[in-house]
Structure formats: structure tokens, C-alpha cells
Amino acid sequence: MAVVDVTVVPVGTQSAGLSEYVAGCVKVLQEAKGISYQLTPMSTIIEGELGLVLELVREMHEQPFLKGAVRVVTTVRIDDRRDKKLTMSGKVAAVEARLHV
């Protein structure tokens, strides 16, 4: 199980607003099985088997091109822990637990 942070940015669009492009990327995740995701104001965090998540990132990267973008920059950060189960909520809980020590 991996936790992956992804940001897809179309470059040179007709408008400064990008929500239309982000919505296309989120639709890819809504249709996917076997993952969890969290949309944040600056990126999207995906939890799932690494191979599946990377395939979804590729599909997300393609979405702005389908809406007319001619250049897309996608940034990916991967947290792939193999010694114990890794989840988005577990990562947050570990930090919160240290705040209450």
C-alpha cells in the first residue's frame, strides 16, 4: 500500500482557473476501484497499491490534454512503506498522537 501525492498542472491555458482540469482528474479517481483519495486545495492524495496508483496518475496526467492543453506538468511524491500498513489516516494519526504526549 502506498500513499501518493499528485499535482497535475496544465500550462498555457486560456484562463487562470484550473478547476475544470482538476475535475477531469478527480473523475478518473471516482471511477477507480481499490483506491482511496483525498482532494486538497493544492494536490490530490491517493492511497492504494502502487502499480494501480501509478496507472491512475498516468490517466490523470492525460486529462488536461483531452481538454485542449498542449503542455502538462505533473508532480508525484510516493510514500511506499513495506514494514507495516501505510494509510493516509494512519500518517495523520501518528502526528496527532505526538501532539498529545
C-alpha positions as CSV (number, residue, x, y, z in Angstrom):
1,M,0.0,0.0,0.0
2,A,1.4,3.4,-1.0
3,V,0.3,7.0,-0.3
4,V,0.9,9.2,-3.3
5,D,0.6,12.9,-3.6
6,V,0.0,14.1,-7.2
7,T,-0.4,17.6,-8.7
8,V,-1.4,18.0,-12.4
9,V,-0.8,21.4,-13.8
10,P,-1.8,22.3,-17.4
11,V,0.5,25.1,-18.7
12,G,-0.6,27.8,-21.1
13,T,-4.3,27.6,-20.8
14,Q,-6.8,30.3,-21.8
15,S,-7.8,31.0,-18.2
16,A,-6.0,31.3,-14.8
17,G,-8.7,29.0,-13.4
18,L,-7.8,25.3,-13.4
19,S,-10.8,23.7,-11.6
20,E,-12.2,22.3,-14.9
21,Y,-8.9,20.4,-15.4
22,V,-8.8,19.2,-11.8
23,A,-12.4,18.0,-12.1
24,G,-11.3,15.8,-15.0
25,C,-8.5,14.3,-12.9
26,V,-10.9,13.6,-10.0
27,K,-13.3,11.8,-12.3
28,V,-10.6,9.3,-13.1
29,L,-10.3,8.6,-9.3
30,Q,-14.1,8.5,-8.8
31,E,-14.3,5.7,-11.4
32,A,-11.3,3.7,-10.0
33,K,-11.7,0.7,-7.7
34,G,-9.3,-0.3,-5.0
35,I,-8.1,3.2,-4.0
36,S,-8.9,6.0,-1.6
37,Y,-8.2,9.6,-2.3
38,Q,-8.4,13.0,-0.7
39,L,-8.7,16.2,-2.8
40,T,-6.8,19.1,-1.1
41,P,-6.6,22.7,-2.2
42,M,-3.1,22.1,-3.7
43,S,-2.9,18.5,-4.7
44,T,-4.7,15.1,-4.5
45,I,-3.5,12.3,-2.2
46,I,-4.2,8.7,-3.3
47,E,-3.9,5.6,-1.3
48,G,-3.6,2.1,-2.9
49,E,-1.4,-0.5,-4.5
50,L,1.5,1.3,-6.1
51,G,1.1,-0.1,-9.6
52,L,-2.6,0.8,-9.7
53,V,-2.0,4.3,-8.4
54,L,0.8,5.0,-10.9
55,E,-1.6,3.9,-13.7
56,L,-4.2,6.3,-12.4
57,V,-1.6,9.1,-12.2
58,R,-0.9,8.5,-15.9
59,E,-4.6,8.7,-16.7
60,M,-4.9,11.9,-14.6
61,H,-1.9,13.4,-16.5
62,E,-3.8,12.8,-19.8
63,Q,-6.9,14.6,-18.7
64,P,-5.8,18.2,-19.5
65,F,-4.6,17.2,-22.9
66,L,-8.2,15.9,-23.6
67,K,-9.5,19.4,-22.7
68,G,-7.1,21.1,-25.1
69,A,-3.9,21.7,-23.0
70,V,-0.8,21.4,-25.1
71,R,1.6,21.1,-22.1
72,V,1.1,19.4,-18.7
73,V,3.4,19.3,-15.7
74,T,2.7,16.5,-13.2
75,T,4.5,16.2,-9.9
76,V,4.3,12.9,-7.9
77,R,5.6,12.1,-4.4
78,I,5.4,8.5,-3.3
79,D,5.5,7.1,0.3
80,D,5.8,3.3,-0.1
81,R,6.3,1.6,3.3
82,R,6.7,-2.1,3.3
83,D,7.3,-2.9,7.0
84,K,3.7,-2.1,8.1
85,K,0.4,-0.9,6.7
86,L,0.5,2.6,5.4
87,T,-2.6,4.8,5.2
88,M,-3.4,8.4,4.9
89,S,-5.3,8.4,8.2
90,G,-2.5,6.4,9.9
91,K,0.0,9.0,8.9
92,V,-2.1,11.8,10.3
93,A,-2.9,9.9,13.5
94,A,0.8,9.3,14.1
95,V,1.5,13.0,14.1
96,E,-1.6,13.8,16.2
97,A,-0.6,11.2,18.8
98,R,2.7,13.0,19.2
99,L,0.9,16.3,19.8
100,H,-0.9,14.9,22.8
101,V,2.2,13.4,24.5
